[in-house]
Each structure stands twice: as structure tokens, then as C-alpha cells.
Amino acid sequence: MNDRQTKFMTRGFCAAAAAGFLLLGLGAVPALAQDSKYNSISTPEQRRACRPDVYRLCAGEIPSVAKITACMRRNKANLSEACKAVFDQ
């Protein structure tokens, strides 16, 4: 296998892995939305305000609501203004 083939295969693997993680992450959102504990501690507006920050800062914690919440609290300084407002309530 030459360098060009190796680079192509590596790039293909990385793209497939990224797509797989994205699909796993997208699959976790409906799971979170159906979690009664999750729904009892947040409103749809609060979830909408913080969803981008969850993906940006705490994607590795999905689908654990407790771990996501802890991660968001650790990263409070990096949250968007809309999400900071949720955590300040």
C-alpha cells in the first residue's frame, strides 16, 4: 500500500468515525428528551438554550443527565449567555 492509499484509508476511517459519533450523539438527544428525570429538571426552552453547549463542551457525557449537568457546571465560564442564564436560575 502506498502513501496515497494509506492517507485515503485514514481519511475515510476518520470520516466514518466522526459520522458514527454524530449519529450516536443525535440518537442520545431523543433519549434525553424522553427521560422523565431530565424533563422534570428542565423546560424545553432551557434545553434549547443549552443544547449547543452540551454538544460543544460535554458531548462525551451523553446520555447521562447527571454527568452532563456536572460537566456544564464545571464549564460555566464557557457557556453561552443563554445557557448561563439557565444555570443562574
PDB file of N, CA, C and O in Angstrom:
ATOM      1  N   MET A   1       0.845  -1.165   0.000  1.00  0.00           N
ATOM      2  CA  MET A   1       0.000   0.000   0.000  1.00  0.00           C
ATOM      3  C   MET A   1       0.897   1.238   0.000  1.00  0.00           C
ATOM      4  O   MET A   1       1.825   1.345   0.803  1.00  0.00           O
ATOM      5  N   ASN A   2       0.610   2.169  -0.908  1.00  0.00           N
ATOM      6  CA  ASN A   2       1.428   3.376  -0.972  1.00  0.00           C
ATOM      7  C   ASN A   2       0.876   4.461  -0.040  1.00  0.00           C
ATOM      8  O   ASN A   2      -0.184   4.291   0.563  1.00  0.00           O
ATOM      9  N   ASP A   3       1.607   5.578   0.070  1.00  0.00           N
ATOM     10  CA  ASP A   3       1.222   6.665   0.978  1.00  0.00           C
ATOM     11  C   ASP A   3      -0.142   7.249   0.636  1.00  0.00           C
ATOM     12  O   ASP A   3      -0.923   7.590   1.524  1.00  0.00           O
ATOM     13  N   ARG A   4      -0.422   7.359  -0.657  1.00  0.00           N
ATOM     14  CA  ARG A   4      -1.702   7.933  -1.089  1.00  0.00           C
ATOM     15  C   ARG A   4      -2.856   7.050  -0.637  1.00  0.00           C
ATOM     16  O   ARG A   4      -3.868   7.556  -0.152  1.00  0.00           O
ATOM     17  N   GLN A   5      -2.718   5.745  -0.788  1.00  0.00           N
ATOM     18  CA  GLN A   5      -3.767   4.824  -0.355  1.00  0.00           C
ATOM     19  C   GLN A   5      -3.930   4.867   1.167  1.00  0.00           C
ATOM     20  O   GLN A   5      -5.048   4.832   1.679  1.00  0.00           O
ATOM     21  N   THR A   6      -2.828   4.942   1.868  1.00  0.00           N
ATOM     22  CA  THR A   6      -2.877   4.998   3.335  1.00  0.00           C
ATOM     23  C   THR A   6      -3.602   6.256   3.791  1.00  0.00           C
ATOM     24  O   THR A   6      -4.458   6.190   4.673  1.00  0.00           O
ATOM     25  N   LYS A   7      -3.267   7.412   3.196  1.00  0.00           N
ATOM     26  CA  LYS A   7      -3.925   8.664   3.561  1.00  0.00           C
ATOM     27  C   LYS A   7      -5.417   8.594   3.257  1.00  0.00           C
ATOM     28  O   LYS A   7      -6.230   9.058   4.057  1.00  0.00           O
ATOM     29  N   PHE A   8      -5.786   8.024   2.119  1.00  0.00           N
ATOM     30  CA  PHE A   8      -7.196   7.905   1.737  1.00  0.00           C
ATOM     31  C   PHE A   8      -7.942   7.026   2.734  1.00  0.00           C
ATOM     32  O   PHE A   8      -9.044   7.368   3.165  1.00  0.00           O
ATOM     33  N   MET A   9      -7.345   5.899   3.099  1.00  0.00           N
ATOM     34  CA  MET A   9      -7.999   4.993   4.044  1.00  0.00           C
ATOM     35  C   MET A   9      -8.113   5.638   5.420  1.00  0.00           C
ATOM     36  O   MET A   9      -9.142   5.509   6.084  1.00  0.00           O
ATOM     37  N   THR A  10      -7.068   6.328   5.847  1.00  0.00           N
ATOM     38  CA  THR A  10      -7.097   7.002   7.148  1.00  0.00           C
ATOM     39  C   THR A  10      -8.170   8.081   7.155  1.00  0.00           C
ATOM     40  O   THR A  10      -8.935   8.191   8.112  1.00  0.00           O
ATOM     41  N   ARG A  11      -8.229   8.869   6.102  1.00  0.00           N
ATOM     42  CA  ARG A  11      -9.236   9.927   5.999  1.00  0.00           C
ATOM     43  C   ARG A  11     -10.634   9.317   5.982  1.00  0.00           C
ATOM     44  O   ARG A  11     -11.546   9.838   6.623  1.00  0.00           O
ATOM     45  N   GLY A  12     -10.804   8.230   5.262  1.00  0.00           N
ATOM     46  CA  GLY A  12     -12.100   7.555   5.207  1.00  0.00           C
ATOM     47  C   GLY A  12     -12.504   7.021   6.560  1.00  0.00           C
ATOM     48  O   GLY A  12     -13.665   7.125   6.954  1.00  0.00           O
ATOM     49  N   PHE A  13     -11.544   6.445   7.279  1.00  0.00           N
ATOM     50  CA  PHE A  13     -11.835   5.921   8.614  1.00  0.00           C
ATOM     51  C   PHE A  13     -12.238   7.052   9.547  1.00  0.00           C
ATOM     52  O   PHE A  13     -13.204   6.918  10.298  1.00  0.00           O
ATOM     53  N   CYS A  14     -11.508   8.167   9.511  1.00  0.00           N
ATOM     54  CA  CYS A  14     -11.816   9.307  10.375  1.00  0.00           C
ATOM     55  C   CYS A  14     -13.206   9.859  10.062  1.00  0.00           C
ATOM     56  O   CYS A  14     -13.961  10.193  10.975  1.00  0.00           O
ATOM     57  N   ALA A  15     -13.542   9.956   8.789  1.00  0.00           N
ATOM     58  CA  ALA A  15     -14.860  10.456   8.401  1.00  0.00           C
ATOM     59  C   ALA A  15     -15.956   9.510   8.887  1.00  0.00           C
ATOM     60  O   ALA A  15     -16.992   9.960   9.376  1.00  0.00           O
ATOM     61  N   ALA A  16     -15.731   8.210   8.755  1.00  0.00           N
ATOM     62  CA  ALA A  16     -16.710   7.235   9.217  1.00  0.00           C
ATOM     63  C   ALA A  16     -16.862   7.275  10.731  1.00  0.00           C
ATOM     64  O   ALA A  16     -17.973   7.172  11.252  1.00  0.00           O
ATOM     65  N   ALA A  17     -15.751   7.422  11.434  1.00  0.00           N
ATOM     66  CA  ALA A  17     -15.802   7.508  12.891  1.00  0.00           C
ATOM     67  C   ALA A  17     -16.546   8.764  13.328  1.00  0.00           C
ATOM     68  O   ALA A  17     -17.369   8.713  14.242  1.00  0.00           O
ATOM     69  N   ALA A  18     -16.262   9.889  12.680  1.00  0.00           N
ATOM     70  CA  ALA A  18     -16.949  11.144  13.025  1.00  0.00           C
ATOM     71  C   ALA A  18     -18.445  11.025  12.762  1.00  0.00           C
ATOM     72  O   ALA A  18     -19.257  11.478  13.569  1.00  0.00           O
ATOM     73  N   ALA A  19     -18.807  10.421  11.644  1.00  0.00           N
ATOM     74  CA  ALA A  19     -20.227  10.234  11.341  1.00  0.00           C
ATOM     75  C   ALA A  19     -20.886   9.329  12.374  1.00  0.00           C
ATOM     76  O   ALA A  19     -22.024   9.569  12.777  1.00  0.00           O
ATOM     77  N   GLY A  20     -20.180   8.299  12.799  1.00  0.00           N
ATOM     78  CA  GLY A  20     -20.720   7.400  13.820  1.00  0.00           C
ATOM     79  C   GLY A  20     -20.943   8.104  15.138  1.00  0.00           C
ATOM     80  O   GLY A  20     -21.981   7.919  15.774  1.00  0.00           O
ATOM     81  N   PHE A  21     -19.970   8.922  15.564  1.00  0.00           N
ATOM     82  CA  PHE A  21     -20.137   9.670  16.805  1.00  0.00           C
ATOM     83  C   PHE A  21     -21.287  10.659  16.693  1.00  0.00           C
ATOM     84  O   PHE A  21     -22.054  10.833  17.640  1.00  0.00           O
ATOM     85  N   LEU A  22     -21.411  11.311  15.533  1.00  0.00           N
ATOM     86  CA  LEU A  22     -22.503  12.258  15.332  1.00  0.00           C
ATOM     87  C   LEU A  22     -23.850  11.543  15.438  1.00  0.00           C
ATOM     88  O   LEU A  22     -24.771  12.038  16.089  1.00  0.00           O
ATOM     89  N   LEU A  23     -23.959  10.394  14.805  1.00  0.00           N
ATOM     90  CA  LEU A  23     -25.214   9.639  14.876  1.00  0.00           C
ATOM     91  C   LEU A  23     -25.505   9.189  16.294  1.00  0.00           C
ATOM     92  O   LEU A  23     -26.656   9.225  16.729  1.00  0.00           O
ATOM     93  N   LEU A  24     -24.483   8.766  17.021  1.00  0.00           N
ATOM     94  CA  LEU A  24     -24.687   8.379  18.418  1.00  0.00           C
ATOM     95  C   LEU A  24     -25.164   9.572  19.227  1.00  0.00           C
ATOM     96  O   LEU A  24     -26.082   9.453  20.039  1.00  0.00           O
ATOM     97  N   GLY A  25     -24.542  10.719  19.008  1.00  0.00           N
ATOM     98  CA  GLY A  25     -24.936  11.924  19.727  1.00  0.00           C
ATOM     99  C   GLY A  25     -26.350  12.347  19.398  1.00  0.00           C
ATOM    100  O   GLY A  25     -27.114  12.719  20.289  1.00  0.00           O
ATOM    101  N   LEU A  26     -26.708  12.293  18.114  1.00  0.00           N
ATOM    102  CA  LEU A  26     -28.066  12.658  17.728  1.00  0.00           C
ATOM    103  C   LEU A  26     -29.077  11.663  18.276  1.00  0.00           C
ATOM    104  O   LEU A  26     -30.207  12.025  18.601  1.00  0.00           O
ATOM    105  N   GLY A  27     -28.664  10.425  18.373  1.00  0.00           N
ATOM    106  CA  GLY A  27     -29.549   9.415  18.940  1.00  0.00           C
ATOM    107  C   GLY A  27     -29.768   9.616  20.422  1.00  0.00           C
ATOM    108  O   GLY A  27     -30.797   9.207  20.959  1.00  0.00           O
ATOM    109  N   ALA A  28     -28.815  10.241  21.089  1.00  0.00           N
ATOM    110  CA  ALA A  28     -28.937  10.466  22.526  1.00  0.00           C
ATOM    111  C   ALA A  28     -29.918  11.582  22.845  1.00  0.00           C
ATOM    112  O   ALA A  28     -30.521  11.578  23.918  1.00  0.00           O
ATOM    113  N   VAL A  29     -30.091  12.537  21.943  1.00  0.00           N
ATOM    114  CA  VAL A  29     -30.989  13.648  22.222  1.00  0.00           C
ATOM    115  C   VAL A  29     -32.418  13.172  22.435  1.00  0.00           C
ATOM    116  O   VAL A  29     -33.032  13.569  23.425  1.00  0.00           O
ATOM    117  N   PRO A  30     -32.984  12.338  21.554  1.00  0.00           N
ATOM    118  CA  PRO A  30     -34.326  11.839  21.836  1.00  0.00           C
ATOM    119  C   PRO A  30     -34.378  11.037  23.133  1.00  0.00           C
ATOM    120  O   PRO A  30     -35.375  11.086  23.854  1.00  0.00           O
ATOM    121  N   ALA A  31     -33.320  10.306  23.428  1.00  0.00           N
ATOM    122  CA  ALA A  31     -33.293   9.544  24.677  1.00  0.00           C
ATOM    123  C   ALA A  31     -33.358  10.486  25.864  1.00  0.00           C
ATOM    124  O   ALA A  31     -34.065  10.212  26.833  1.00  0.00           O
ATOM    125  N   LEU A  32     -32.626  11.599  25.802  1.00  0.00           N
ATOM    126  CA  LEU A  32     -32.682  12.577  26.880  1.00  0.00           C
ATOM    127  C   LEU A  32     -34.057  13.219  26.960  1.00  0.00           C
ATOM    128  O   LEU A  32     -34.577  13.446  28.052  1.00  0.00           O
ATOM    129  N   ALA A  33     -34.638  13.508  25.825  1.00  0.00           N
ATOM    130  CA  ALA A  33     -35.944  14.159  25.801  1.00  0.00           C
ATOM    131  C   ALA A  33     -37.017  13.268  26.404  1.00  0.00           C
ATOM    132  O   ALA A  33     -38.011  13.773  26.926  1.00  0.00           O
ATOM    133  N   GLN A  34     -36.839  11.953  26.346  1.00  0.00           N
ATOM    134  CA  GLN A  34     -37.825  11.030  26.881  1.00  0.00           C
ATOM    135  C   GLN A  34     -37.560  10.677  28.340  1.00  0.00           C
ATOM    136  O   GLN A  34     -38.406  10.058  28.986  1.00  0.00           O
ATOM    137  N   ASP A  35     -36.431  11.050  28.855  1.00  0.00           N
ATOM    138  CA  ASP A  35     -36.073  10.741  30.234  1.00  0.00           C
ATOM    139  C   ASP A  35     -36.907  11.609  31.169  1.00  0.00           C
ATOM    140  O   ASP A  35     -36.772  12.832  31.153  1.00  0.00           O
ATOM    141  N   SER A  36     -37.771  10.995  31.987  1.00  0.00           N
ATOM    142  CA  SER A  36     -38.676  11.762  32.839  1.00  0.00           C
ATOM    143  C   SER A  36     -37.909  12.609  33.844  1.00  0.00           C
ATOM    144  O   SER A  36     -38.348  13.710  34.175  1.00  0.00           O
ATOM    145  N   LYS A  37     -36.775  12.122  34.337  1.00  0.00           N
ATOM    146  CA  LYS A  37     -35.960  12.904  35.269  1.00  0.00           C
ATOM    147  C   LYS A  37     -35.451  14.156  34.566  1.00  0.00           C
ATOM    148  O   LYS A  37     -35.469  15.246  35.137  1.00  0.00           O
ATOM    149  N   TYR A  38     -35.001  13.997  33.342  1.00  0.00           N
ATOM    150  CA  TYR A  38     -34.493  15.128  32.561  1.00  0.00           C
ATOM    151  C   TYR A  38     -35.598  16.145  32.343  1.00  0.00           C
ATOM    152  O   TYR A  38     -35.374  17.345  32.498  1.00  0.00           O
ATOM    153  N   ASN A  39     -36.792  15.680  31.983  1.00  0.00           N
ATOM    154  CA  ASN A  39     -37.904  16.589  31.738  1.00  0.00           C
ATOM    155  C   ASN A  39     -38.361  17.289  33.002  1.00  0.00           C
ATOM    156  O   ASN A  39     -38.866  18.410  32.937  1.00  0.00           O
ATOM    157  N   SER A  40     -38.195  16.654  34.147  1.00  0.00           N
ATOM    158  CA  SER A  40     -38.651  17.268  35.391  1.00  0.00           C
ATOM    159  C   SER A  40     -37.699  18.349  35.888  1.00  0.00           C
ATOM    160  O   SER A  40     -38.093  19.179  36.707  1.00  0.00           O
ATOM    161  N   ILE A  41     -36.452  18.360  35.412  1.00  0.00           N
ATOM    162  CA  ILE A  41     -35.495  19.358  35.892  1.00  0.00           C
ATOM    163  C   ILE A  41     -35.234  20.457  34.888  1.00  0.00           C
ATOM    164  O   ILE A  41     -34.446  21.363  35.162  1.00  0.00           O
ATOM    165  N   SER A  42     -35.875  20.404  33.731  1.00  0.00           N
ATOM    166  CA  SER A  42     -35.652  21.447  32.738  1.00  0.00           C
ATOM    167  C   SER A  42     -36.876  21.599  31.844  1.00  0.00           C
ATOM    168  O   SER A  42     -37.661  20.668  31.662  1.00  0.00           O
ATOM    169  N   THR A  43     -37.012  22.790  31.300  1.00  0.00           N
ATOM    170  CA  THR A  43     -38.097  23.066  30.360  1.00  0.00           C
ATOM    171  C   THR A  43     -37.563  22.921  28.945  1.00  0.00           C
ATOM    172  O   THR A  43     -36.349  22.891  28.741  1.00  0.00           O
ATOM    173  N   PRO A  44     -38.459  22.831  27.961  1.00  0.00           N
ATOM    174  CA  PRO A  44     -37.979  22.783  26.569  1.00  0.00           C
ATOM    175  C   PRO A  44     -37.123  24.003  26.210  1.00  0.00           C
ATOM    176  O   PRO A  44     -36.157  23.884  25.457  1.00  0.00           O
ATOM    177  N   GLU A  45     -37.477  25.172  26.748  1.00  0.00           N
ATOM    178  CA  GLU A  45     -36.704  26.386  26.463  1.00  0.00           C
ATOM    179  C   GLU A  45     -35.293  26.291  27.050  1.00  0.00           C
ATOM    180  O   GLU A  45     -34.321  26.698  26.414  1.00  0.00           O
ATOM    181  N   GLN A  46     -35.192  25.756  28.258  1.00  0.00           N
ATOM    182  CA  GLN A  46     -33.879  25.591  28.882  1.00  0.00           C
ATOM    183  C   GLN A  46     -33.030  24.600  28.099  1.00  0.00           C
ATOM    184  O   GLN A  46     -31.839  24.827  27.888  1.00  0.00           O
ATOM    185  N   ARG A  47     -33.636  23.510  27.672  1.00  0.00           N
ATOM    186  CA  ARG A  47     -32.893  22.512  26.879  1.00  0.00           C
ATOM    187  C   ARG A  47     -32.430  23.119  25.568  1.00  0.00           C
ATOM    188  O   ARG A  47     -31.304  22.884  25.128  1.00  0.00           O
ATOM    189  N   ARG A  48     -33.307  23.903  24.942  1.00  0.00           N
ATOM    190  CA  ARG A  48     -32.952  24.547  23.676  1.00  0.00           C
ATOM    191  C   ARG A  48     -31.793  25.527  23.881  1.00  0.00           C
ATOM    192  O   ARG A  48     -30.901  25.611  23.036  1.00  0.00           O
ATOM    193  N   ALA A  49     -31.797  26.266  24.991  1.00  0.00           N
ATOM    194  CA  ALA A  49     -30.736  27.237  25.266  1.00  0.00           C
ATOM    195  C   ALA A  49     -29.383  26.568  25.484  1.00  0.00           C
ATOM    196  O   ALA A  49     -28.346  27.122  25.119  1.00  0.00           O
ATOM    197  N   CYS A  50     -29.393  25.377  26.078  1.00  0.00           N
ATOM    198  CA  CYS A  50     -28.135  24.727  26.456  1.00  0.00           C
ATOM    199  C   CYS A  50     -27.674  23.616  25.503  1.00  0.00           C
ATOM    200  O   CYS A  50     -26.530  23.170  25.589  1.00  0.00           O
ATOM    201  N   ARG A  51     -28.540  23.172  24.609  1.00  0.00           N
ATOM    202  CA  ARG A  51     -28.184  22.054  23.727  1.00  0.00           C
ATOM    203  C   ARG A  51     -26.873  22.279  22.975  1.00  0.00           C
ATOM    204  O   ARG A  51     -26.040  21.372  22.952  1.00  0.00           O
ATOM    205  N   PRO A  52     -26.644  23.464  22.349  1.00  0.00           N
ATOM    206  CA  PRO A  52     -25.364  23.645  21.642  1.00  0.00           C
ATOM    207  C   PRO A  52     -24.156  23.539  22.574  1.00  0.00           C
ATOM    208  O   PRO A  52     -23.108  23.019  22.188  1.00  0.00           O
ATOM    209  N   ASP A  53     -24.311  24.037  23.803  1.00  0.00           N
ATOM    210  CA  ASP A  53     -23.207  23.966  24.762  1.00  0.00           C
ATOM    211  C   ASP A  53     -22.948  22.533  25.203  1.00  0.00           C
ATOM    212  O   ASP A  53     -21.801  22.147  25.425  1.00  0.00           O
ATOM    213  N   VAL A  54     -24.010  21.746  25.331  1.00  0.00           N
ATOM    214  CA  VAL A  54     -23.829  20.328  25.686  1.00  0.00           C
ATOM    215  C   VAL A  54     -22.985  19.641  24.625  1.00  0.00           C
ATOM    216  O   VAL A  54     -22.031  18.931  24.945  1.00  0.00           O
ATOM    217  N   TYR A  55     -23.337  19.853  23.357  1.00  0.00           N
ATOM    218  CA  TYR A  55     -22.574  19.224  22.275  1.00  0.00           C
ATOM    219  C   TYR A  55     -21.147  19.757  22.207  1.00  0.00           C
ATOM    220  O   TYR A  55     -20.212  19.001  21.942  1.00  0.00           O
ATOM    221  N   ARG A  56     -20.978  21.038  22.443  1.00  0.00           N
ATOM    222  CA  ARG A  56     -19.662  21.660  22.326  1.00  0.00           C
ATOM    223  C   ARG A  56     -18.749  21.305  23.495  1.00  0.00           C
ATOM    224  O   ARG A  56     -17.556  21.070  23.300  1.00  0.00           O
ATOM    225  N   LEU A  57     -19.295  21.265  24.700  1.00  0.00           N
ATOM    226  CA  LEU A  57     -18.459  21.106  25.894  1.00  0.00           C
ATOM    227  C   LEU A  57     -18.542  19.739  26.554  1.00  0.00           C
ATOM    228  O   LEU A  57     -17.586  19.311  27.200  1.00  0.00           O
ATOM    229  N   CYS A  58     -19.664  19.047  26.405  1.00  0.00           N
ATOM    230  CA  CYS A  58     -19.901  17.847  27.211  1.00  0.00           C
ATOM    231  C   CYS A  58     -20.413  16.662  26.408  1.00  0.00           C
ATOM    232  O   CYS A  58     -21.065  15.779  26.966  1.00  0.00           O
ATOM    233  N   ALA A  59     -20.139  16.622  25.135  1.00  0.00           N
ATOM    234  CA  ALA A  59     -20.667  15.551  24.285  1.00  0.00           C
ATOM    235  C   ALA A  59     -20.275  14.159  24.791  1.00  0.00           C
ATOM    236  O   ALA A  59     -21.033  13.203  24.628  1.00  0.00           O
ATOM    237  N   GLY A  60     -19.119  14.050  25.389  1.00  0.00           N
ATOM    238  CA  GLY A  60     -18.659  12.755  25.893  1.00  0.00           C
ATOM    239  C   GLY A  60     -19.462  12.239  27.070  1.00  0.00           C
ATOM    240  O   GLY A  60     -19.332  11.072  27.440  1.00  0.00           O
ATOM    241  N   GLU A  61     -20.292  13.087  27.667  1.00  0.00           N
ATOM    242  CA  GLU A  61     -21.090  12.690  28.824  1.00  0.00           C
ATOM    243  C   GLU A  61     -22.497  12.219  28.438  1.00  0.00           C
ATOM    244  O   GLU A  61     -23.216  11.676  29.278  1.00  0.00           O
ATOM    245  N   ILE A  62     -22.894  12.420  27.184  1.00  0.00           N
ATOM    246  CA  ILE A  62     -24.206  11.988  26.713  1.00  0.00           C
ATOM    247  C   ILE A  62     -24.256  10.472  26.743  1.00  0.00           C
ATOM    248  O   ILE A  62     -23.316   9.849  26.250  1.00  0.00           O
ATOM    249  N   PRO A  63     -25.276   9.836  27.283  1.00  0.00           N
ATOM    250  CA  PRO A  63     -26.606  10.330  27.632  1.00  0.00           C
ATOM    251  C   PRO A  63     -26.842  10.541  29.125  1.00  0.00           C
ATOM    252  O   PRO A  63     -27.996  10.705  29.520  1.00  0.00           O
ATOM    253  N   SER A  64     -25.831  10.547  29.964  1.00  0.00           N
ATOM    254  CA  SER A  64     -26.017  10.673  31.408  1.00  0.00           C
ATOM    255  C   SER A  64     -26.359  12.105  31.807  1.00  0.00           C
ATOM    256  O   SER A  64     -25.510  12.993  31.726  1.00  0.00           O
ATOM    257  N   VAL A  65     -27.590  12.332  32.233  1.00  0.00           N
ATOM    258  CA  VAL A  65     -28.030  13.667  32.620  1.00  0.00           C
ATOM    259  C   VAL A  65     -27.177  14.200  33.771  1.00  0.00           C
ATOM    260  O   VAL A  65     -26.770  15.362  33.758  1.00  0.00           O
ATOM    261  N   ALA A  66     -26.909  13.361  34.756  1.00  0.00           N
ATOM    262  CA  ALA A  66     -26.107  13.790  35.902  1.00  0.00           C
ATOM    263  C   ALA A  66     -24.698  14.209  35.471  1.00  0.00           C
ATOM    264  O   ALA A  66     -24.180  15.221  35.944  1.00  0.00           O
ATOM    265  N   LYS A  67     -24.085  13.440  34.584  1.00  0.00           N
ATOM    266  CA  LYS A  67     -22.730  13.771  34.113  1.00  0.00           C
ATOM    267  C   LYS A  67     -22.729  15.020  33.240  1.00  0.00           C
ATOM    268  O   LYS A  67     -21.804  15.828  33.311  1.00  0.00           O
ATOM    269  N   ILE A  68     -23.763  15.180  32.417  1.00  0.00           N
ATOM    270  CA  ILE A  68     -23.871  16.387  31.583  1.00  0.00           C
ATOM    271  C   ILE A  68     -23.999  17.609  32.483  1.00  0.00           C
ATOM    272  O   ILE A  68     -23.328  18.618  32.268  1.00  0.00           O
ATOM    273  N   THR A  69     -24.859  17.517  33.486  1.00  0.00           N
ATOM    274  CA  THR A  69     -25.075  18.643  34.394  1.00  0.00           C
ATOM    275  C   THR A  69     -23.779  19.007  35.118  1.00  0.00           C
ATOM    276  O   THR A  69     -23.434  20.184  35.221  1.00  0.00           O
ATOM    277  N   ALA A  70     -23.070  18.010  35.612  1.00  0.00           N
ATOM    278  CA  ALA A  70     -21.796  18.256  36.293  1.00  0.00           C
ATOM    279  C   ALA A  70     -20.794  18.894  35.337  1.00  0.00           C
ATOM    280  O   ALA A  70     -20.083  19.825  35.714  1.00  0.00           O
ATOM    281  N   CYS A  71     -20.734  18.405  34.119  1.00  0.00           N
ATOM    282  CA  CYS A  71     -19.821  18.948  33.111  1.00  0.00           C
ATOM    283  C   CYS A  71     -20.162  20.403  32.809  1.00  0.00           C
ATOM    284  O   CYS A  71     -19.272  21.247  32.705  1.00  0.00           O
ATOM    285  N   MET A  72     -21.448  20.689  32.670  1.00  0.00           N
ATOM    286  CA  MET A  72     -21.881  22.059  32.378  1.00  0.00           C
ATOM    287  C   MET A  72     -21.514  22.987  33.530  1.00  0.00           C
ATOM    288  O   MET A  72     -21.076  24.115  33.305  1.00  0.00           O
ATOM    289  N   ARG A  73     -21.689  22.519  34.755  1.00  0.00           N
ATOM    290  CA  ARG A  73     -21.327  23.348  35.917  1.00  0.00           C
ATOM    291  C   ARG A  73     -19.815  23.603  35.941  1.00  0.00           C
ATOM    292  O   ARG A  73     -19.380  24.712  36.251  1.00  0.00           O
ATOM    293  N   ARG A  74     -19.019  22.584  35.617  1.00  0.00           N
ATOM    294  CA  ARG A  74     -17.557  22.754  35.571  1.00  0.00           C
ATOM    295  C   ARG A  74     -17.151  23.760  34.497  1.00  0.00           C
ATOM    296  O   ARG A  74     -16.154  24.468  34.639  1.00  0.00           O
ATOM    297  N   ASN A  75     -17.931  23.813  33.429  1.00  0.00           N
ATOM    298  CA  ASN A  75     -17.613  24.679  32.289  1.00  0.00           C
ATOM    299  C   ASN A  75     -18.440  25.959  32.259  1.00  0.00           C
ATOM    300  O   ASN A  75     -18.584  26.579  31.205  1.00  0.00           O
ATOM    301  N   LYS A  76     -18.981  26.355  33.401  1.00  0.00           N
ATOM    302  CA  LYS A  76     -19.891  27.503  33.436  1.00  0.00           C
ATOM    303  C   LYS A  76     -19.291  28.745  32.777  1.00  0.00           C
ATOM    304  O   LYS A  76     -20.004  29.487  32.102  1.00  0.00           O
ATOM    305  N   ALA A  77     -18.015  28.976  32.959  1.00  0.00           N
ATOM    306  CA  ALA A  77     -17.369  30.155  32.363  1.00  0.00           C
ATOM    307  C   ALA A  77     -17.386  30.109  30.833  1.00  0.00           C
ATOM    308  O   ALA A  77     -17.264  31.146  30.182  1.00  0.00           O
ATOM    309  N   ASN A  78     -17.536  28.918  30.260  1.00  0.00           N
ATOM    310  CA  ASN A  78     -17.508  28.758  28.805  1.00  0.00           C
ATOM    311  C   ASN A  78     -18.893  28.627  28.183  1.00  0.00           C
ATOM    312  O   ASN A  78     -19.009  28.459  26.969  1.00  0.00           O
ATOM    313  N   LEU A  79     -19.939  28.702  28.993  1.00  0.00           N
ATOM    314  CA  LEU A  79     -21.298  28.546  28.477  1.00  0.00           C
ATOM    315  C   LEU A  79     -21.739  29.783  27.707  1.00  0.00           C
ATOM    316  O   LEU A  79     -21.258  30.890  27.951  1.00  0.00           O
ATOM    317  N   SER A  80     -22.658  29.576  26.778  1.00  0.00           N
ATOM    318  CA  SER A  80     -23.259  30.706  26.071  1.00  0.00           C
ATOM    319  C   SER A  80     -24.062  31.523  27.082  1.00  0.00           C
ATOM    320  O   SER A  80     -24.408  31.031  28.156  1.00  0.00           O
ATOM    321  N   GLU A  81     -24.351  32.766  26.730  1.00  0.00           N
ATOM    322  CA  GLU A  81     -25.110  33.626  27.643  1.00  0.00           C
ATOM    323  C   GLU A  81     -26.482  33.027  27.946  1.00  0.00           C
ATOM    324  O   GLU A  81     -26.943  33.080  29.086  1.00  0.00           O
ATOM    325  N   ALA A  82     -27.134  32.461  26.935  1.00  0.00           N
ATOM    326  CA  ALA A  82     -28.460  31.874  27.138  1.00  0.00           C
ATOM    327  C   ALA A  82     -28.406  30.710  28.111  1.00  0.00           C
ATOM    328  O   ALA A  82     -29.290  30.571  28.957  1.00  0.00           O
ATOM    329  N   CYS A  83     -27.404  29.890  28.007  1.00  0.00           N
ATOM    330  CA  CYS A  83     -27.280  28.737  28.890  1.00  0.00           C
ATOM    331  C   CYS A  83     -26.836  29.169  30.289  1.00  0.00           C
ATOM    332  O   CYS A  83     -27.291  28.596  31.279  1.00  0.00           O
ATOM    333  N   LYS A  84     -25.967  30.156  30.385  1.00  0.00           N
ATOM    334  CA  LYS A  84     -25.576  30.673  31.701  1.00  0.00           C
ATOM    335  C   LYS A  84     -26.809  31.143  32.460  1.00  0.00           C
ATOM    336  O   LYS A  84     -26.922  30.933  33.668  1.00  0.00           O
ATOM    337  N   ALA A  85     -27.730  31.780  31.748  1.00  0.00           N
ATOM    338  CA  ALA A  85     -28.953  32.264  32.388  1.00  0.00           C
ATOM    339  C   ALA A  85     -29.756  31.105  32.968  1.00  0.00           C
ATOM    340  O   ALA A  85     -30.374  31.251  34.023  1.00  0.00           O
ATOM    341  N   VAL A  86     -29.754  29.961  32.298  1.00  0.00           N
ATOM    342  CA  VAL A  86     -30.447  28.771  32.805  1.00  0.00           C
ATOM    343  C   VAL A  86     -29.819  28.323  34.112  1.00  0.00           C
ATOM    344  O   VAL A  86     -30.531  28.000  35.063  1.00  0.00           O
ATOM    345  N   PHE A  87     -28.493  28.299  34.171  1.00  0.00           N
ATOM    346  CA  PHE A  87     -27.810  27.819  35.373  1.00  0.00           C
ATOM    347  C   PHE A  87     -27.853  28.849  36.503  1.00  0.00           C
ATOM    348  O   PHE A  87     -27.633  28.503  37.664  1.00  0.00           O
ATOM    349  N   ASP A  88     -28.135  30.107  36.172  1.00  0.00           N
ATOM    350  CA  ASP A  88     -28.249  31.147  37.199  1.00  0.00           C
ATOM    351  C   ASP A  88     -29.647  31.213  37.822  1.00  0.00           C
ATOM    352  O   ASP A  88     -29.855  31.938  38.795  1.00  0.00           O
ATOM    353  N   GLN A  89     -30.596  30.470  37.274  1.00  0.00           N
ATOM    354  CA  GLN A  89     -31.975  30.486  37.795  1.00  0.00           C
ATOM    355  C   GLN A  89     -32.074  29.778  39.106  1.00  0.00           C
ATOM    356  O   GLN A  89     -33.159  29.697  39.683  1.00  0.00           O
TER     357      GLN A  89
END
